[in-house]
Amino acid sequence: MLKEFRDFIMRGNVLDLAVGIIIGLAFTTVVNSLVNDIIMPPIGVLIGGLDFSAIVITLKEAQGDDPAVTMNVGVFINAIINFLIVALAVFMLVKGVNSAMEQMRRRQKAQDAVAPPEPTVEEKTLAALEQLNGTLEKLEHKL
């Protein structure tokens, strides 16, 4: 069972998935910083100094040691913006990869169209037999 588990873990697609998750987590940190530190401050200035993360709907005021119960609408707005930025980045990445693959296909088609296809084994064998037949006919005429 341990060997089966090791074989499962060492399969290529499991390792690729692990690498993807790790890179995704690092990418999320970068996107969060982009949204919170770069995008949101100018938007807050444009709409009068409003900090989205401070937008809350208070359901119950704080009483004594009990904290207030709030719906953090601004945090949700930040999460939506994070999602949209990540989705845009993934879209651009996939679009770039698809474009590169299409260019490779076009180049390959162009190379295939320029270079004549190599003869098949059957065609080579037939040509060799025809050449041999021609040589035999020449020998027969000489005899």
N, C-alpha and C positions, 0 to 999 in steps of 0.2 A: 504494500500500500504506500509506503514511503517513496519507493521508486516511481510509482505511478504519479504521485503528487509532484515529485521533482520533474518528471517528464512534462507534466501539465504546465508547471511554472516556467519551464525552459522553452516552451513552444514560442515561436516568433510573435504571434499575434498577442499573446498575454504580455510579453515584454513591451511590445509597441503600445499596448493599452496603458501599462504602468507609466511609461515615458510620457504619453499624452496627458495623463492625469497630473503628473508632476509639473509639466510645462503649463498646463491649464491653470493650476493653482498659482504658479508664479505670475502668469499672465493676468489673473484676476487681481492680484495685488497691484500690478502696474495700472490696470484699468481703474481700480478704486482710487488710486492716487490721482490719476488723470481727471477723473470726475470730481472728486472732493477738493483737490488742490489747484486744478487748472481751469476746469470748465465752470464749476458752480460759483466761485467767487465773482467772475465778471457778470454772470447771469444775476446773481444777487444784487450787484451794484446797479445793473440796468433796471431792475424792478424795485429799486429804492432801498437797497441794503438788506433785503430779506434773505435770511439763511434758511434754505429749504429744510435742513435737518431740525430747525426749530419750529416748524409748522406741526402743531399737534392739536388734537381735539380732546379736550378734557372730559372724561366720562364721570369721574368722581374726584373731587378735590382732596388734597392731602389732609389727613386728620391725625394730629399727634404724631406717633411713630409710623403710621401707615402712609406710604407714599401715594401720590396721585395716580389714578388710573387714566392712561392716555392712549389715544390711537395716534401713532407717530406717522402721520401722512407724509411729512417731509422726507423721512428716512425711506419710505416707500417710493417716493418720487426719485430719490437718488438711486435706489435699486433699479428702477425702470430705466433710468438713464444709463446706468452701468450695463444693464442687459442689452440695450440698443447699441451701445458702443462695441460690446463684445460680439454681438450678432453682425454688425457692420464689418468688424475686423475679420471674422470667420468668413463672411461672404466674400470679402476682397481676397482673402487667401485662397479660397476655393476657386474663385473666378480666375485668379492668376495661375493657379496650377492647371485648370482646364485650358486656359489660353496657351500655356506652354506645351501641354500635351497635344493640342490641336496643331500648333506650329511644327512639332516633331512629326506628327502624322503627315502633314503637307510636305515637309522635306523628304520624308521617306517615300511618299508617292512620287514626288518629282525625281528622286534617284531611281526608283523602280521604273519609271517611264523612260528615262534616259538610257539606262543600261538594259540591253536585251536580256531576256531571261536565259539562264543557263540551260542547255539541253538536258532532258531527263535521261535516266539510265537506259530506258528503252530506245530513245532517239540515238544515243551514243552507240548502243549495241547494233542497231540497224545500220548506222553509218559505217561501223567497222565491218559488218557483214557485206555491205555493198562494195566497200573498198576491197575486201578479200575476194569477192566474186569477180570484180573487175580485174584483179591481179591474176586470178585463175584463168579467166578468158584470154588474157594476153599470153599466158603460158601455153594454153591450148593451141593458139594460133601459131606460136613459134614451133610447136612440135609438129 
